[in-house]
Amino acid sequence: MNKTVSILGCGWLGKPLAIKLIAEGYTVKGSTTSISKFNEFKNLGIAPYLITLENISVRINEFLASEILVVALPSKNYDGFKKLINYIEKSSIKKVLFISSTSVYISNNELVTEASPLQNVPLVSIENLFIENKFFKATIVRFAGLFGYDRKPGNFFKNGRKIPNPEGFVNMIHQDDCVLILEKIIKNNYWNELFNACAGTHPKRRDYYIKTTLDINNEPPVFIETEHTVFKIISNKKLKAVLDYKFKYGNLMNINYENFDS
């Protein structure tokens, strides 16, 4: 088996995934937009490549000399992804893991599954570029709101920023769970799949942000009170069933956000 993985976007999520895969015996290539990160990557065992989606050239061919490509870019550049796929089609890549977001779903005050209605947004069109391609297998993972380590939810609304929709519900997932889910997909060959990835509890925004700000000794949050609550509750039922996955941080209100991952 070819155990070489290329991670396009070796940042907040891509870098810890690279570290985990290296520990599991994979050879990992990682892209960055800053050459200043090369030494850090090399020290971690990641082969560094300088790549931007806006300026892809034939130099990407060496980076794509792998079996698996993980796309971990927050970009909504449809034309850039279309150009990337042209290079993937000519490469040895056989499987693509595309990291997306549950923001693609319509907030319809219901439980949201992978079959729920989608918004007409660029990210959906970009997903379809990978889903519909016949040159490789693609799995899409739609992550809920990301938190963990330097991303503390108690810091999301600071400096007087008010929190809207306090009676709505949160959909969140910790970085550790993201990495473990992606690793499991790669190791167990779950391809041509679509997964929602979200913790299984959905506290009200009011309760959640009061707790997360108090846990790190920030000022209590201020809410924008509204008559009509708009929400969506992301279901992780398919992911847990297919991957047989048990969340590390499944109960969002049982976490001490001051020191749980320090």
C-alpha positions as a printed NumPy array, in Angstrom:
array([[  0.   ,   0.   ,   0.   ],
       [  1.169,   3.507,  -0.85 ],
       [  1.267,   5.306,   2.498],
       [  2.016,   8.775,   1.146],
       [ -0.523,  11.495,   1.879],
       [ -0.452,  15.063,   0.599],
       [ -2.232,  17.673,   2.713],
       [ -3.148,  20.83 ,   0.844],
       [ -3.453,  23.418,   3.587],
       [ -1.245,  22.312,   6.47 ],
       [ -2.637,  24.826,   8.951],
       [ -4.816,  24.726,  12.065],
       [ -6.356,  21.385,  11.119],
       [ -4.011,  20.076,   8.444],
       [ -0.852,  20.252,  10.576],
       [ -2.117,  18.174,  13.538],
       [ -3.53 ,  15.668,  11.034],
       [ -0.071,  15.453,   9.43 ],
       [  1.547,  14.853,  12.822],
       [ -0.961,  12.093,  13.601],
       [ -0.48 ,  10.373,  10.236],
       [  3.308,  10.495,  10.54 ],
       [  3.015,   8.808,  13.936],
       [  0.966,   6.088,  12.192],
       [  3.713,   5.444,   9.66 ],
       [  2.567,   7.601,   6.751],
       [  4.824,   9.805,   4.664],
       [  3.246,  13.258,   4.594],
       [  3.672,  16.19 ,   2.252],
       [  2.231,  19.461,   3.48 ],
       [  1.545,  22.72 ,   1.691],
       [  1.85 ,  26.199,   3.128],
       [  1.65 ,  29.697,   1.695],
       [  4.605,  30.873,   3.804],
       [  8.178,  29.695,   3.257],
       [  8.934,  30.744,   6.849],
       [  7.129,  27.565,   7.997],
       [  9.437,  25.216,   6.106],
       [ 11.836,  24.592,   9.01 ],
       [  8.952,  23.879,  11.389],
       [  7.462,  21.4  ,   8.899],
       [ 10.792,  19.645,   8.398],
       [ 11.305,  19.354,  12.153],
       [  7.876,  17.705,  12.398],
       [  8.694,  15.281,   9.593],
       [  6.428,  16.994,   7.044],
       [  7.847,  17.511,   3.55 ],
       [  7.07 ,  21.205,   2.879],
       [  5.719,  22.679,  -0.351],
       [  4.938,  26.318,  -1.153],
       [  1.532,  26.298,  -2.882],
       [ -1.275,  28.807,  -3.263],
       [ -4.614,  27.968,  -4.818],
       [ -4.576,  31.312,  -6.627],
       [ -1.298,  30.569,  -8.407],
       [ -1.172,  26.837,  -9.134],
       [  1.468,  25.764, -11.649],
       [  3.201,  22.597, -12.831],
       [  5.335,  22.809,  -9.681],
       [  2.405,  21.182,  -7.868],
       [  3.039,  17.902,  -9.69 ],
       [  5.652,  16.722,  -7.181],
       [  3.316,  17.541,  -4.298],
       [  0.577,  15.476,  -5.959],
       [  2.804,  12.403,  -6.341],
       [  0.839,  10.54 ,  -3.655],
       [ -2.105,   8.179,  -3.43 ],
       [ -4.25 ,  10.325,  -1.127],
       [ -4.87 ,  14.08 ,  -1.131],
       [ -6.444,  15.89 ,   1.807],
       [ -7.836,  19.307,   0.883],
       [ -7.952,  21.457,   4.011],
       [ -8.293,  24.942,   2.573],
       [-10.941,  27.46 ,   3.693],
       [-10.937,  29.058,   0.241],
       [-14.122,  29.531,  -1.802],
       [-12.129,  30.008,  -5.021],
       [-14.139,  27.853,  -7.445],
       [-11.841,  28.493, -10.412],
       [ -8.774,  27.703,  -8.297],
       [-10.224,  24.348,  -7.234],
       [-11.233,  23.6  , -10.823],
       [ -7.641,  24.186, -11.916],
       [ -6.375,  22.051,  -9.028],
       [ -8.563,  19.17 , -10.171],
       [ -7.06 ,  19.373, -13.662],
       [ -3.664,  18.668, -12.091],
       [ -5.074,  15.94 ,  -9.826],
       [ -6.488,  14.119, -12.863],
       [ -2.969,  13.896, -14.335],
       [ -1.377,  12.766, -11.059],
       [ -1.143,   9.513,  -9.073],
       [ -3.852,  10.698,  -6.639],
       [ -6.563,   8.056,  -6.359],
       [ -8.484,   9.331,  -3.308],
       [ -9.39 ,  12.835,  -2.171],
       [-10.61 ,  13.829,   1.281],
       [-12.235,  17.247,   1.036],
       [-12.865,  19.168,   4.239],
       [-16.055,  21.185,   4.044],
       [-18.448,  22.838,   6.486],
       [-21.96 ,  22.338,   7.85 ],
       [-22.538,  25.987,   6.922],
       [-23.733,  24.643,   3.556],
       [-27.041,  23.569,   5.135],
       [-30.141,  25.725,   5.347],
       [-31.17 ,  26.729,   8.878],
       [-34.699,  25.325,   8.844],
       [-35.237,  24.735,  12.59 ],
       [-34.855,  20.986,  12.123],
       [-32.4  ,  18.133,  12.589],
       [-29.978,  18.211,   9.659],
       [-28.668,  15.05 ,   8.005],
       [-26.442,  14.547,   4.973],
       [-29.619,  14.497,   2.841],
       [-30.943,  17.855,   4.077],
       [-31.404,  20.863,   1.746],
       [-28.312,  22.913,   0.905],
       [-27.81 ,  26.601,   0.402],
       [-26.88 ,  27.963,  -3.009],
       [-23.32 ,  28.879,  -1.998],
       [-19.879,  28.507,  -3.645],
       [-18.779,  25.787,  -1.216],
       [-21.521,  23.454,  -2.486],
       [-20.362,  23.97 ,  -6.075],
       [-16.775,  23.25 ,  -5.004],
       [-17.852,  20.053,  -3.222],
       [-19.575,  18.925,  -6.411],
       [-16.368,  19.356,  -8.407],
       [-14.857,  16.589,  -6.282],
       [-17.974,  14.439,  -5.838],
       [-18.733,  14.279,  -9.565],
       [-15.178,  13.626, -10.757],
       [-14.587,  10.148, -12.189],
       [-10.781,  10.173, -11.997],
       [-10.622,   9.625,  -8.232],
       [-12.716,   8.623,  -5.234],
       [-13.768,  11.504,  -3.009],
       [-15.102,  11.717,   0.509],
       [-16.54 ,  14.987,   1.825],
       [-16.48 ,  15.756,   5.553],
       [-18.631,  18.677,   6.65 ],
       [-17.298,  19.892,   9.972],
       [-19.347,  21.94 ,  12.412],
       [-17.842,  24.92 ,  14.254],
       [-14.205,  24.235,  15.06 ],
       [-12.72 ,  24.728,  18.505],
       [ -9.804,  23.523,  20.615],
       [ -6.371,  24.687,  21.771],
       [ -5.93 ,  28.299,  20.618],
       [ -9.569,  28.451,  19.444],
       [-11.501,  28.865,  22.684],
       [-15.237,  29.485,  22.226],
       [-15.143,  31.873,  25.184],
       [-13.025,  34.185,  23.025],
       [-15.306,  34.093,  19.987],
       [-17.306,  37.137,  21.125],
       [-14.988,  39.686,  22.727],
       [-14.584,  43.44 ,  22.911],
       [-18.284,  44.174,  23.071],
       [-19.346,  41.833,  20.272],
       [-22.888,  40.717,  20.931],
       [-24.066,  37.159,  20.398],
       [-27.114,  36.807,  18.13 ],
       [-29.809,  34.164,  18.276],
       [-29.272,  33.145,  21.939],
       [-32.086,  30.58 ,  21.894],
       [-30.576,  28.772,  18.927],
       [-28.347,  25.724,  19.321],
       [-24.609,  25.279,  18.844],
       [-22.982,  22.79 ,  16.492],
       [-19.33 ,  22.352,  17.441],
       [-16.468,  19.881,  17.132],
       [-13.059,  19.763,  18.802],
       [ -9.85 ,  19.654,  16.76 ],
       [ -8.878,  16.29 ,  18.286],
       [-12.117,  14.702,  17.085],
       [-11.602,  16.21 ,  13.616],
       [ -8.138,  14.67 ,  13.36 ],
       [ -9.239,  11.268,  14.65 ],
       [-12.184,  11.183,  12.216],
       [-10.015,  12.085,   9.225],
       [ -7.39 ,   9.531,  10.244],
       [-10.043,   6.816,  10.526],
       [-11.406,   7.612,   7.059],
       [ -7.926,   7.358,   5.558],
       [ -6.82 ,   4.222,   7.422],
       [-10.063,   2.315,   6.807],
       [-10.728,   3.456,   3.234],
       [-14.101,   5.126,   3.655],
       [-14.299,   6.638,   0.179],
       [-17.13 ,   7.998,  -1.941],
       [-18.864,   9.029,   1.268],
       [-20.365,  12.19 ,   2.754],
       [-20.259,  12.778,   6.498],
       [-21.443,  15.412,   8.931],
       [-18.942,  15.712,  11.772],
       [-20.272,  17.368,  14.915],
       [-20.371,  16.687,  18.648],
       [-23.538,  14.928,  19.724],
       [-24.784,  17.562,  22.173],
       [-26.335,  20.866,  21.115],
       [-26.748,  23.268,  24.048],
       [-28.471,  26.586,  23.548],
       [-26.161,  29.351,  22.426],
       [-26.998,  31.332,  25.558],
       [-26.008,  28.499,  27.912],
       [-22.948,  27.528,  25.912],
       [-21.378,  30.953,  25.613],
       [-22.1  ,  31.859,  29.234],
       [-20.237,  28.715,  30.28 ],
       [-17.336,  29.04 ,  27.859],
       [-16.66 ,  32.692,  28.707],
       [-16.872,  32.123,  32.465],
       [-14.592,  29.078,  32.244],
       [-11.762,  31.274,  30.946],
       [-12.63 ,  34.247,  33.2  ],
       [-13.787,  36.523,  30.403],
       [-16.522,  39.095,  30.857],
       [-20.027,  37.564,  30.677],
       [-21.4  ,  37.622,  27.126],
       [-24.046,  40.043,  25.877],
       [-26.828,  38.683,  23.694],
       [-29.011,  40.15 ,  20.978],
       [-32.501,  39.096,  21.996],
       [-34.79 ,  38.164,  19.112],
       [-38.421,  37.089,  18.84 ],
       [-37.807,  34.415,  16.234],
       [-35.151,  31.754,  16.777],
       [-33.468,  30.298,  13.704],
       [-31.365,  27.178,  14.057],
       [-30.203,  23.87 ,  12.696],
       [-29.091,  20.83 ,  14.681],
       [-26.452,  18.795,  12.88 ],
       [-26.859,  15.037,  13.14 ],
       [-23.713,  12.916,  13.435],
       [-25.662,   9.642,  13.338],
       [-24.268,   8.463,   9.995],
       [-20.645,   9.189,  10.925],
       [-20.913,   7.331,  14.233],
       [-22.607,   4.358,  12.585],
       [-20.379,   3.997,   9.523],
       [-17.054,   4.801,  11.193],
       [-17.997,   3.251,  14.548],
       [-16.634,   6.48 ,  16.013],
       [-16.876,   7.562,  19.641],
       [-16.291,  11.254,  20.239],
       [-13.512,  12.333,  22.566],
       [-15.35 ,  15.583,  23.31 ],
       [-18.955,  14.6  ,  22.757],
       [-20.63 ,  16.506,  25.611],
       [-19.942,  20.203,  25.115],
       [-21.274,  21.271,  28.508],
       [-19.115,  18.8  ,  30.444],
       [-15.879,  20.424,  29.292],
       [-13.826,  22.788,  31.425],
       [-12.788,  25.229,  28.709],
       [-10.005,  26.733,  30.793],
       [ -7.646,  23.782,  30.77 ],
       [ -9.233,  20.793,  29.02 ],
       [ -6.665,  20.677,  26.224],
       [ -3.752,  22.688,  27.548]])
